[in-house]
Every structure is written in structure tokens, then in C-alpha cells.
Amino acid sequence: MSKRLVRREVDLADLPPLIEKQKAELAALAARPEGDIDYSEIPPLTAKFWTDAARGKFYKPIKTSTTVRIDADVLAWLRAQGKGYQSRINAILRREMLAATEKEVGGGFAEESHSDKSGEIGRKHSAALAGASRKR
């Protein structure tokens, strides 16, 4: 048995109109008193929960194969760091993308929101890469 992936594009600014059944369900929920809602199986969210919360914890971007032309000395430096040089390239590019996006949006994204290994690698090796690019 094979599973087929179905993708749909939805314009959130122009959603399709609700059908009558959906309108009736929403009206019934809106009319329901707050006291009628059973919260017994939902644990309360404490301040500790919010301090330990991590945004994007399960975020896994889609990878795309591409060909990139990189200066030989930069590639040699990245490979000299050991296995995982492609992940380091990605981490460095992601850090720069997030920094540029932050400037454009005015702080809409933060590097800490991506708690993946590539972000850690990028922060670890960014100073050395900046030094290598200054030598050119």
C-alpha cells in the first residue's frame, strides 16, 4: 500500500466562504457558556512551561540539491574542520539569512528559534569564516 502526498495551496487572505453547516457549528460554539467547557483533562500552563518552551523545536526544512561555486580556500577551510562541511555551509548561510530577515522585518525571527544542530555549527564556526573572508 503506497501513500500519496496531497498538497493544497491556500491563500489565507482570501479563504473560501464557510458552508451553512460550518456557520451553524461556529454559532453553536460561540453561544456555549464558558462554564460548560470541560478542562479537566488539560493540564494548566504554568510560568515554568512558558520559560522552557521552544519555538520551532520540530522544524525540519526541506533539503534541495544544488550546485554552488565556492572559492577554493573557503571550501578547503570548511573541509578541514572535518565531516559535515555541507551542514556547516548551510548553517552559516541560515545564520546570515536570519540576520538579514531580522533587519528587514524588524526582529520577526530569532536565531534561537531554530534549535537544530546546523544553527549550533554555524555559530561555532562563524568567527573563523569571517576571518578567512577578511584575508582575501
Secondary structure, 3 states (H helix, E strand, C coil): CCCCCCCCCCCCCCCCCCCHHHHHHHHHHHHCCHHHCCCCCCCCCCHHHHHHCCCCCCCCCCCCCCCCCCCHHHHHHHHHCCCCHHHHHHHHHHHHHHHHHHHHHCCCCCHHHCCCHHHHHHHHHHHHHHHHHHCC
